Amino acid sequence: MPHLEIQRTDDGSATLFVPELDEHYHSVKGAHTESLHIYRDCAYLHAAERSVHRPLRLLEVGFGTGLNAAVTAMAATAERPVHYITLEKYPVEPRLVERLGYEALVDASLFAALHAAPWEQPAAITPHFTLEKRCCDLLTAPLPHDIDIVYFDAFAPEKQPEMWSPEVFVRIFEAMSPRGVLTTYCAKGAIRRLLQSTGFAVERLDGPVGGKREILRATKA
Ligand SMILES: C[S@@+](CC[C@H](N)C(=O)[O-])C[C@H]1O[C@@H](n2cnc3c(N)ncnc32)[C@H](O)[C@@H]1O
């Protein structure tokens, strides 16, 4: 596990910084704002309106601090229940998670339950949100099937290019259900073209307030 430091982002919420990679877990313009906009709103809530599948099956690349999972669990209801499968190669130490202060942003007991949940098996966190944490490497692990929503939250392509390869996106595409949606904070032209060549229809959406100008949403035709 690389050394990690806690840093404050522009919306007041904390994130983790990886000195070895010179990379953050979230946008420095606002960790909480990023999670809410790119993942909860542009992927989960958008897909929930369009898909008839229940529960919605969601795949996250990189559990990290659990912030994306927490904002999604807070939004899950009986009308849009979620089975949330998250892949993480380097779980963050609980002592560090406790110092992030996310209890002020999301329900504290829910956040604790996400982190206390066992790895490698589904755990009902609320009546409408089931979490399945898998400690594995995206590059080699088998992917779950019939995925309706993908939160593609890997470190940046310049820092971890192997996570943004054609092979990875083909595997994810094949794991998704028809009309499934993937969002990512990365709006680079090369990544947009890669998603298109994989078979996705790709939209450029406005980024979070105060953050990136654009983000990407890819839909399986
Ligand atoms: C940008 S951070 C994700 C932040 C996270 N979604 C959150 O809400 O805190 C990228 C995450 O991908 C994880 N990761 C890096 N390489 C990986 C791999 N090969 N397979 C699975 N996870 C990986 C990192 O440990 C890190 O937690």
The ligand as a Tripos MOL2 file, in Angstrom:
@<TRIPOS>MOLECULE
LIG
   27    29     1     0     0
SMALL
NO_CHARGES

@<TRIPOS>ATOM
      1 C1         -9.1700    7.8820   -7.8820 C.3       1 LIG1
      2 S1         -9.1030    6.6990   -6.5770 S.3       1 LIG1
      3 C2        -10.7990    6.2570   -6.3290 C.3       1 LIG1
      4 C3        -11.5170    7.0410   -5.2700 C.3       1 LIG1
      5 C4        -12.7480    6.3590   -4.7570 C.3       1 LIG1
      6 N1        -13.7310    6.0760   -5.7650 N.3       1 LIG1
      7 C5        -13.3440    7.1540   -3.6060 C.2       1 LIG1
      8 O1        -14.5720    7.4710   -3.6340 O.co2     1 LIG1
      9 O2        -12.6070    7.4350   -2.6730 O.co2     1 LIG1
     10 C6         -8.5240    5.2480   -7.4980 C.3       1 LIG1
     11 C7         -8.6580    3.9680   -6.7180 C.3       1 LIG1
     12 O3         -8.2990    2.8530   -7.5690 O.3       1 LIG1
     13 C8         -7.5760    1.9110   -6.7940 C.3       1 LIG1
     14 N2         -6.7710    1.0660   -7.7000 N.ar      1 LIG1
     15 C9         -5.5640    1.3550   -8.2390 C.ar      1 LIG1
     16 N3         -5.1740    0.3610   -9.0530 N.ar      1 LIG1
     17 C10        -6.1470   -0.5780   -9.0350 C.ar      1 LIG1
     18 C11        -6.3250   -1.8420   -9.6800 C.ar      1 LIG1
     19 N4         -5.4050   -2.3200  -10.5270 N.pl3     1 LIG1
     20 N5         -7.4540   -2.5420   -9.4280 N.ar      1 LIG1
     21 C12        -8.4040   -2.0570   -8.5670 C.ar      1 LIG1
     22 N6         -8.2880   -0.8610   -7.9360 N.ar      1 LIG1
     23 C13        -7.1800   -0.1250   -8.1650 C.ar      1 LIG1
     24 C14        -6.7460    2.8040   -5.8770 C.3       1 LIG1
     25 O4         -6.2330    2.0970   -4.7630 O.3       1 LIG1
     26 C15        -7.7380    3.8850   -5.5110 C.3       1 LIG1
     27 O5         -8.5050    3.5180   -4.3930 O.3       1 LIG1
@<TRIPOS>BOND
     1     1     2 1
     2     2     3 1
     3     2    10 1
     4     3     4 1
     5     4     5 1
     6     5     6 1
     7     5     7 1
     8     7     8 2
     9     7     9 1
    10    10    11 1
    11    11    12 1
    12    11    26 1
    13    12    13 1
    14    13    14 1
    15    13    24 1
    16    14    15 ar
    17    14    23 ar
    18    15    16 ar
    19    16    17 ar
    20    17    18 ar
    21    17    23 ar
    22    18    19 1
    23    18    20 ar
    24    20    21 ar
    25    21    22 ar
    26    22    23 ar
    27    24    25 1
    28    24    26 1
    29    26    27 1
@<TRIPOS>SUBSTRUCTURE
     1 LIG1         1 GROUP 0 **** ****
